[in-house]
Structure formats: structure tokens, C-alpha cells
Amino acid sequence: MKVKARLWDNLDNNKAQCHVCANECIILPGKVGICRTRKNFDGEIFTLIYGSHISTGSLDPIEKNHSIISGQCHS
């Protein structure tokens, strides 16, 4: 779903600068930023991932995972 993004500024020649992360991408018309989730459509930035699942992390609590520190197993 394409939704108009927040945190960006218009620049000359239909360029736009995204301010979501520290990269501060200047995105040319028809191109995407480094994150590949923001795209410039005629000088306006839209998010390409609105409403989709971002994280697919594990549902197991970290306390269940075992770690080895200095040759000893901790659980």
C-alpha cells in the first residue's frame, strides 16, 4: 500500500530529502532511499511498506536461549 510519508522536505527539480534515519537520503524522482521503503513520486515521498509486517522476530523469550561465556554454559 502506498501512503504519503512523514519527515521529509521538498527540494529543487522534484527531489526530496527524507529525515526518517541518519542517512538523510536525497531521493530523485522515481527512485527509492537506502532503506528501500521510501520512494519519490513526483517530488513527494511515499512509504511502500505501510500496513505490512516489519519484524518477524522469534516469539521465544531470551531467557530460554543458552549462551556460552568463557567456556561455561549459562542457561
C-alpha positions in Angstrom: 0.0 0.0 0.0 1.4 3.4 -1.0 0.8 6.1 1.7 2.3 9.6 1.8 5.2 9.6 4.2 6.2 11.9 7.0 9.5 13.5 7.9 10.7 14.8 4.5 11.3 18.1 2.7 10.9 19.2 -0.9 14.0 20.1 -2.8 14.5 21.6 -6.3 13.7 19.6 -9.5 11.2 17.2 -7.8 13.9 15.9 -5.5 13.0 15.2 -1.8 15.1 14.7 1.3 14.0 12.0 3.8 14.6 12.6 7.5 13.5 9.2 8.9 17.0 7.9 9.7 20.6 9.3 9.9 21.2 8.7 6.2 19.1 11.8 5.3 18.7 10.4 1.7 18.1 12.8 -1.1 15.7 10.8 -3.3 15.4 11.5 -7.0 12.0 11.2 -8.7 11.1 7.6 -9.3 13.9 6.3 -7.0 13.9 4.8 -3.5 16.1 5.6 -0.5 18.8 3.4 1.0 16.2 1.7 3.1 14.1 0.8 0.0 11.0 1.6 1.9 10.5 5.3 0.8 10.0 6.3 -2.8 9.8 9.7 -4.5 6.7 10.1 -6.7 6.9 13.5 -8.5 8.6 15.3 -5.6 6.7 13.7 -2.8 7.9 10.8 -0.7 5.6 7.8 -0.1 6.1 4.8 2.1 6.0 1.5 0.3 5.5 -0.7 3.5 2.6 1.0 5.3 0.4 -1.7 6.9 2.9 -4.6 6.3 4.7 -6.5 8.9 8.1 -5.1 9.7 9.6 -7.5 12.2 9.5 -11.3 12.0 11.4 -11.9 15.2 11.3 -15.0 17.3 8.5 -15.4 19.9 10.7 -17.3 22.3 11.8 -15.3 25.3 15.5 -14.6 25.5 15.7 -16.4 28.9 15.2 -19.7 27.0 18.3 -19.2 24.9 21.6 -20.7 26.2 24.9 -18.8 25.9 28.5 -19.8 26.3 30.7 -17.3 28.1 34.4 -18.2 28.8 33.8 -21.9 28.2 31.0 -22.2 30.6 27.4 -22.8 29.6 24.9 -20.4 31.1 21.1 -21.1 31.0 
